[in-house]
Amino acid sequence: MTPRGTDWGLAGLVALGVLSGLATWIAGGWTVVVHGAGGTALALLLVVKLRRVRVRPGAGLAALAAVLAVLGSGYAWATFGRASLSGYTVLVWHSALGGGLPAVVLAHAATRAKRLRGRDVADRRQFLTAAALGTAAFAAWQAQRAARRLLGLPGARRRFTGSYDAGAFTGNRFPSTSWVSDRPRPASGSVTVAGLVARPLRLTAAALDRGDVLTATLDCTGGFYSTQRWRGATLGRLLDEAGVRPEADHVRVISRTGYRWSFSLADARALLLATHVGDEPLAHGHGAPCRLVAPGRRGVHWVEWVDRVEAHDGPDPGAVASTLWSSFTPAGRGEA
């Protein structure tokens, strides 16, 4: 590849890594494949780059160190299990380093980048080289997965989402999580069912324990999964009691912290507001007095400390943004 093609290829792979990493928070499967194979391609192209140039102190050395830290933490997580450093899992470090990497790369590009030319992208040799690099990266990624299985390393036992098993049917003894740093105070509050309904409801945790049971796997973006038996009330039952109006087609589930997520009405009916895990009342760290159980969805959808369920006539465009500011609300900080 040409020098400019190599540089811009590295930048593109960094962007792919950030976007695919964010996508793994919502889904698994193909997003994990893209993220892993893209990271391997970045490592291979970095070797090509280093064979050609000498890294100088300054922005270039900082960019190299940042890329190596991101790649190293990612491979460590995928290989050696749920290790921690300074109280945070390696996955948290990987995510934090990956989130900051674009800024370092942009700083380097601002001083060194050169505009792409036609022969850097349209030349047949460049296309074949890029295709070969992509094929080699995917093959290398598959090979290291096989090596982990052969050696019996913890990474061989990860779920398709990249998460590690944290135990099943253990009641409240699976890891506590929250989005970013939501830390509300313990409370014995109630849940309101409102919005486009004929009969708004206000229910205590005791009233929400209708005996509806669901066995589902919480697959957390923090890197673990745990299958549990959950008990409470299905949203379908509560929405029927409230009398959803004909124009409603979406349901918002809202936390005391302001965090929320939106589901189509059809999907929401199958979800559960859980007051118990196993035969134990939910612990505060798991979202008491009740949390949402959303089978087949990543943990980011499993809203904790549920305060309101609202029927609406469309999806919620602000739901994703709520994940960025909920930890800064008084309730999210534990001040209210």
Rosetta blueprint (number, residue, H / E / L):
1 M L
2 T L
3 P H
4 R H
5 G H
6 T H
7 D H
8 W H
9 G H
10 L H
11 A H
12 G H
13 L H
14 V H
15 A H
16 L H
17 G H
18 V H
19 L H
20 S H
21 G H
22 L H
23 A H
24 T H
25 W L
26 I L
27 A L
28 G L
29 G L
30 W H
31 T H
32 V H
33 V H
34 V H
35 H H
36 G H
37 A H
38 G H
39 G H
40 T H
41 A H
42 L H
43 A H
44 L H
45 L H
46 L H
47 V H
48 V H
49 K H
50 L H
51 R H
52 R H
53 V L
54 R L
55 V L
56 R L
57 P L
58 G L
59 A H
60 G H
61 L H
62 A H
63 A H
64 L H
65 A H
66 A H
67 V H
68 L H
69 A H
70 V H
71 L H
72 G H
73 S H
74 G H
75 Y H
76 A H
77 W H
78 A H
79 T H
80 F H
81 G L
82 R L
83 A L
84 S E
85 L E
86 S L
87 G L
88 Y E
89 T E
90 V H
91 L H
92 V H
93 W H
94 H H
95 S H
96 A H
97 L H
98 G H
99 G H
100 G H
101 L H
102 P H
103 A H
104 V H
105 V H
106 L H
107 A H
108 H H
109 A H
110 A H
111 T H
112 R H
113 A L
114 K L
115 R L
116 L L
117 R L
118 G H
119 R H
120 D H
121 V H
122 A L
123 D L
124 R H
125 R H
126 Q H
127 F H
128 L H
129 T H
130 A H
131 A H
132 A H
133 L H
134 G H
135 T H
136 A H
137 A H
138 F H
139 A H
140 A H
141 W H
142 Q H
143 A H
144 Q H
145 R H
146 A H
147 A H
148 R H
149 R H
150 L H
151 L H
152 G L
153 L L
154 P H
155 G H
156 A H
157 R H
158 R L
159 R L
160 F L
161 T L
162 G L
163 S L
164 Y E
165 D E
166 A L
167 G L
168 A L
169 F L
170 T L
171 G H
172 N H
173 R H
174 F L
175 P L
176 S L
177 T L
178 S L
179 W L
180 V L
181 S L
182 D L
183 R L
184 P L
185 R L
186 P L
187 A L
188 S L
189 G L
190 S E
191 V E
192 T E
193 V E
194 A E
195 G E
196 L L
197 V E
198 A L
199 R L
200 P L
201 L E
202 R E
203 L E
204 T E
205 A H
206 A H
207 A H
208 L H
209 D L
210 R L
211 G L
212 D E
213 V E
214 L E
215 T E
216 A E
217 T E
218 L E
219 D E
220 C L
221 T L
222 G L
223 G L
224 F E
225 Y E
226 S E
227 T E
228 Q E
229 R E
230 W E
231 R E
232 G E
233 A E
234 T E
235 L H
236 G H
237 R H
238 L H
239 L H
240 D H
241 E H
242 A H
243 G L
244 V E
245 R L
246 P L
247 E L
248 A L
249 D L
250 H E
251 V E
252 R E
253 V E
254 I E
255 S E
256 R L
257 T L
258 G L
259 Y L
260 R E
261 W E
262 S E
263 F E
264 S E
265 L H
266 A H
267 D H
268 A H
269 R L
270 A L
271 L L
272 L E
273 L E
274 A E
275 T E
276 H E
277 V E
278 G L
279 D L
280 E E
281 P E
282 L L
283 A L
284 H H
285 G H
286 H H
287 G L
288 A L
289 P L
290 C L
291 R E
292 L E
293 V E
294 A L
295 P L
296 G L
297 R L
298 R E
299 G H
300 V H
301 H H
302 W L
303 V L
304 E L
305 W L
306 V E
307 D E
308 R E
309 V E
310 E E
311 A E
312 H E
313 D L
314 G L
315 P L
316 D L
317 P L
318 G L
319 A H
320 V H
321 A H
322 S H
323 T H
324 L H
325 W H
326 S H
327 S H
328 F H
329 T L
330 P L
331 A L
332 G L
333 R L
334 G L
335 E L
336 A L
